[in-house]
Amino acid sequence: MIFTLHIYLNNILLMKEQIKSLYDHMQENLRNYEVTDLTPVKKLSAKLDIIARATDQLRLYLETNEFENDQEEISFFKNVKPLFVCEQFFAQHIFNIETKKKELKEESAIRNYFEQELGFTRHYFNQHQFLYQYFQLEATELDSILFKRGSESSLVILPETPDLDPKFSTKGDYLFAKFIAYKRVFEYLTSVLFPATEREELKRTLKWTGDKINLIEIAYAIHDTAQINNGDIDIKEIISWLEDTLNISLNRYYKMFGEMKDRKIVSPTRYLDHAASMIQEHLRHGDAFRPQVPQAVSGSKSSTKK
């Protein structure tokens, strides 16, 4: 659930206190219904009622509070409203999945159905590939078109949406709510298809097969950009984590990092530069992109064996 948690934490931080209180109250009520003995239909009905009432209160808040500037309006429709609306899409989708699951008797049939649903979510993301990448990358270039009410644009990439209230809707907030909901559905299906024990087994089989110096570049990039624990972590801890996860020994990491500074012909961060260019290629070509095993990208002759 890493992705969803990241989205939730970032977006909740952007909420004003009154909206955050409304959101927290909605979440608490939804959690309470998870542990009731109601039938699935009544439970879904109750959840949808909770979400509808919270969304109506959010609409009322908007009617009685003006945005201070364009950026505040964009933030509301990009980061806040989708967190409310996504709950409706998520609840309905999970209800449909669980209802269908009960109709299936054999474990193989259930697994096959879950795999089909996983394929459906992938298809949805591919169907809206450009805007999904925009969502994933947390881009901002089109925000004034996607998240300002009444914006006009001839862009063909804009999706068709239901005929929603123009005072409470933009061209992008409905789609972003669906992206969040379907990511959660994807995570749910993955957790069922690949239980924690299987994921742990997969982790034990992962092995770094590139040059050691490339992994050391990654380790220092993580450390120097303070990506873990808000930077409150030593490079040695990051190295140890990568060694355990990827079954490799990096016992000479400090000396090899020093050798990076002595590179004369190639960039000191050759691997990271190459990785950035490959990501750009992936973004340009989408699903048609196929990773290729590089031929000693770093120029290092380091072995990957322990």
N, C-alpha and C positions, 0 to 999 in steps of 0.2 A: 504493500500500500504506500510505497515511498512517494510516488508521483502525486497521488491524491493528497497526502499529508502536506507535501510541499505547496500545492495549490491552496489548500485550506489555510495554512498558517500565513502565507503571504497575503491572501485576500482578507482574512479576518483582521490583520493588522491595519488594513486600509479603511475599516469600518469606523464610523462615528459611534460614540458610546451608546446612543439610543438604538441605533440599528444593530449593534453588536448584542445588546440585551435582547432584542427581538429575535435575532438569529439563535442565540444560546437557548432561549426559551423554547423555540421551535425544535431544536435538537434534543432538548431534554424530554419534551413530550413524545417525540418520535422514538427515543430510546425506551421510554416507559411502555409503549405499545409492543415493543419487541418481546417483552417477557409476559405478556398476557396470554390467556387461554382462548382468546377469540378465534373464530374460524379465519382462514386466510382472507376470505372475501371481506369480512367485517373489519379485519385488521387493516387491509389495504384502504377500505373506505374511510376509516378513522385517520389514517396517515394522510390521505389526500385532503381531508377536511382541515387537518392541522396546517398543512402546507398552504392551502388556499387562504386560510385565515391570516397566516403570517405574511403571505404575499400581498393580500389586501391591505394589511397594516403598513407594509412597505410602500405601497402605492399612496396611501393616505399621508405618510411621512413626506413623500415627494411633492404632494399637492400643497402641503403647508410649509415647506422649506425650500427656498430657492438655492440653486448652486451659486457658489461665490465666483466661479470662473469655468471656462471650458474644460480645464483639466479635471476639475472635481466632477463634472458631468460624465466625462469619459471614464473616470475611475469607477463611478457608481455603476454604469451599465456594462463595464468590462469585468470588474472584479467583485462587485457586491451582488447585484441582482441575480447573476447566473448561479450563485451559491444557493439561493432560495429555490429558483425554478428547477434546478437540476435534481432536487429531491423528488419532484413529481415524476420525472422521466425514470429515475433510478428505481423508485418504488414500483412503478408499473412494470418495468422490464423484469425485475427480480420476481415479481408475482407471476408473470407469464412463464418464466423459466421454471420456477418451483412447481407451478400447476402442471406443466407438461412433464416434468420429471416424475411426478406421482403417477402419471398414466403409463410410464414405462416400467417394465418389471425387471428386465435383466440389466446387470451392471454394464455390460458392453453397449447396450442400447442407450443407456443414460450417458455414458462417456461419449458415444458418437454424437448424441444430441448436443452436449456441451461443446464439443469441438466445432459443430456447425454454428452454434451461437457465437463462438470465438471468431469464426470466419466472418460472421455477419458484422461484428464490431469492426474487424479489420477492413471490410468492404466499405463501411460507412466512413472510416477515416480516409481511405483511398478516394472515395467519391468526392470528398471535400479536401483533397490533398493540400492545395495551396493554403487555404485558411487554417487547416489543421496544423500545418507546419508553422504558420504565423502564431497560432495558439501555443504550440510547444515551445517555440523560441522566445515567447513573451515579447514579440516584436511590437513596435509602436508606430511604424510609418503610416499605417492606414487607420489609426485610431479615430481621427476626426471624421472619417467616412463611416466607419463601422459602429461607433459608439456615441455619436451625437444625434439627437433627435432632429428629424427633418433634413438631414444631410442628403445632398443630391450627388449621384455618381452614375457614370455609364459603364463602370467596370463589369465585365462579363462574369467575373469570379464570384460576385455576390450571390448568395443562395436565395432561393425563394422561401419565404416564411409565411406562416398563417397571417391573416388579416388582424393584426394586433392593434391595441390602443396606441396611437402615435404619440400620446403624451407620456406613455409608460414603456415605450419600446424603441429600439434602434435596429439597424440592419444586422448587427452582429451578436447582440446579447442572447438571443434565442439559440443560435448555433453554438455559442460558447457554453451555454448551459448543457446542451446535448453532449458536447465534447467531454465535459467533466463527468456527466452521468455515465457515458459509455466507457470512459476510462475506469470508473469504479466497477462497472459490470465486467469489463475485461479482467480486472484484478481479482474479482470474485471467482470468475470462471477458471482463471489460472490457478488460484489457490485450491480449488476442488480437483482440477485435473492433475496438478502437480503438488501434492501435499508437502508439508515442511520436511518430512523425512527424505522425500525424493529430491527436493531442492538442495538439502544438505549433502546428499549423495552426489548430486551434480557438482556442487562446489568442490568436493574432494577430487573430482576427476578433471577439474580445470587446471590447465598448465600453461604457463607463459612460454611461448615458443619463439618469441622474437629475441633480439639482442638485449642483454641485460641493461646496457646503457640507456636503451629506449625506455625501459620501465623506471629507471632512476630519474630520467627527465620528467616522467609523469609524477613520480613521488614528490620531487621538489616543486613541480607546478602546483600540486595539491597543497603542499605546505606553504609555499610562498604567496599563494592567493587566499590563504586562510579559509579553505573550503570545509574543513572538519572542525567541529567544536568551536566555531568562531575563532579559529586560529590557535586555540589553547591546546596544542598538541605538538610534541617534538617530532622532528624528522625521523628519528629512530623508531618511534611508534608506528609511523606510517609505513616505513620500510618493513617492519615486522609483520604488520597486517597484510601487506602485499605478498610477502614471502609465504605466509600461512595460507592465504587464499589461492595463490597461483602456483604453489609447489615449486619454489625456486629459492636459491640462496643468493642474497645480495650482500654478503659479508664485506665486500670491498667498496661499498657504495660511496663512502666519503672520498676515497682516493679517486674513484672513477668520476665523481662529480668535479673534482679538481682538474682532472684531465680534460673535461669539457671546455674549461677556460683556455686551454692551450691549443684548441683547434684553430688552425690558420686558414685552411683552404675552404672548409665548410662552416656553416653557421654553428655556433655553440649549442643551439637548440634545434638541431637538424630534424630530429624525429617529430617534435611538436610542430615545427613548420610544415613538415610533410603531412602530419595528421590534419592540420587545419585545411590544407589544400584538398585532401581527400573528402573532408566533410563538405567543403564547398561543391565538390563534384557530386556528392550524394544529393545535396539540396537541389542542384541543377537537374539531375537526371531522375530523381525520385526512386520509385521501385525498380526501375531499369538498372540502377547502379548495382554492381557486383564487386565486393572487395577482392583485391588480389594480393597474394602473399608477396611482399616486397623482397628485393634482393639486397640484403644488408643495407637498409636505409641509413643507418647511423654511420656506417663505415667501420663499426666496431667488430672485432673478431671474438668477442666474449662468448663463451659457451653458456648455454642456458641450463646445463646440468648441474645438479648439486654436487 
